[in-house]
Amino acid sequence: MIVFDPGTLRQCRKKLKLKQADVATKICKSAGCVSKQENGEMRVTADDLAAYANLYGVSICSFYKEIIKHKKMEVLLWQKSFMQ
């Protein structure tokens, strides 16, 4: 399952050494809104994702991660150990 990871917003911002207020100004949002989106407390719209991606110079896909359910992970680990 692929899910949005709000923490990546913060990681990208910090990598560029930007403050939330800097980002907010550039994407026409409040610093509080940026903070809430980075913490997963507020939904990020498709338009916001595009603005963040453009500002940070990354693909929108960068804000998503794959979650592997526990059972599947066990099978993958077993297969990997079996093949070695």
C-alpha positions as CSV (number, residue, x, y, z in Angstrom):
1,M,0.0,0.0,0.0
2,I,1.3,3.4,-0.9
3,V,0.5,6.3,1.5
4,F,1.3,10.0,1.9
5,D,4.1,10.6,4.4
6,P,3.8,14.2,5.8
7,G,7.2,13.9,7.4
8,T,8.8,14.1,4.0
9,L,7.6,17.7,3.7
10,R,9.7,18.6,6.7
11,Q,12.7,16.6,5.5
12,C,12.7,18.4,2.1
13,R,12.3,21.8,3.8
14,K,15.1,21.2,6.2
15,K,17.3,19.8,3.4
16,L,17.0,23.2,1.7
17,K,17.5,25.0,5.0
18,L,14.2,26.8,4.8
19,K,11.9,27.9,7.6
20,Q,8.2,27.2,7.7
21,A,7.6,30.9,7.2
22,D,9.8,30.9,4.1
23,V,7.8,28.0,2.6
24,A,4.5,29.5,3.6
25,T,5.3,32.7,1.8
26,K,6.4,30.9,-1.3
27,I,3.3,28.7,-1.6
28,C,0.9,31.3,-0.3
29,K,-0.1,29.6,2.9
30,S,0.3,30.5,6.6
31,A,3.2,29.1,8.6
32,G,0.7,27.4,10.8
33,C,-0.8,25.6,7.8
34,V,2.7,24.4,6.7
35,S,3.3,23.2,10.3
36,K,0.1,21.3,10.4
37,Q,0.6,19.7,7.0
38,E,4.2,18.6,8.0
39,N,2.8,17.1,11.2
40,G,-0.1,15.3,9.4
41,E,-2.7,17.3,11.3
42,M,-4.1,18.9,8.1
43,R,-4.8,17.4,4.7
44,V,-2.5,18.4,1.8
45,T,-4.4,19.1,-1.4
46,A,-3.2,18.1,-4.8
47,D,-2.5,21.8,-5.5
48,D,-0.4,22.0,-2.3
49,L,1.5,18.9,-3.2
50,A,2.4,20.4,-6.6
51,A,3.5,23.6,-4.9
52,Y,5.7,21.8,-2.4
53,A,7.2,19.6,-5.1
54,N,7.9,22.6,-7.3
55,L,9.5,24.5,-4.5
56,Y,11.6,21.6,-3.3
57,G,12.5,20.5,-6.8
58,V,11.2,16.9,-6.3
59,S,8.6,14.7,-7.8
60,I,5.2,14.5,-6.0
61,C,6.0,10.8,-5.7
62,S,8.7,11.8,-3.2
63,F,6.0,12.5,-0.6
64,Y,4.7,8.9,-0.6
65,K,6.0,5.7,0.9
66,E,5.2,2.1,0.5
67,I,3.8,0.3,3.6
68,I,4.2,-3.5,3.6
69,K,1.8,-5.3,5.8
70,H,3.3,-7.5,8.5
71,K,2.4,-10.8,6.9
72,K,3.9,-9.9,3.5
73,M,7.1,-8.6,5.2
74,E,7.5,-12.0,6.9
75,V,7.1,-13.8,3.6
76,L,9.6,-11.4,1.8
77,L,12.2,-11.9,4.6
78,W,11.7,-15.7,4.5
79,Q,12.2,-15.7,0.7
80,K,15.3,-13.5,1.0
81,S,16.9,-15.8,3.6
82,F,15.9,-18.9,1.6
83,M,17.6,-17.6,-1.5
84,Q,20.9,-16.8,0.2
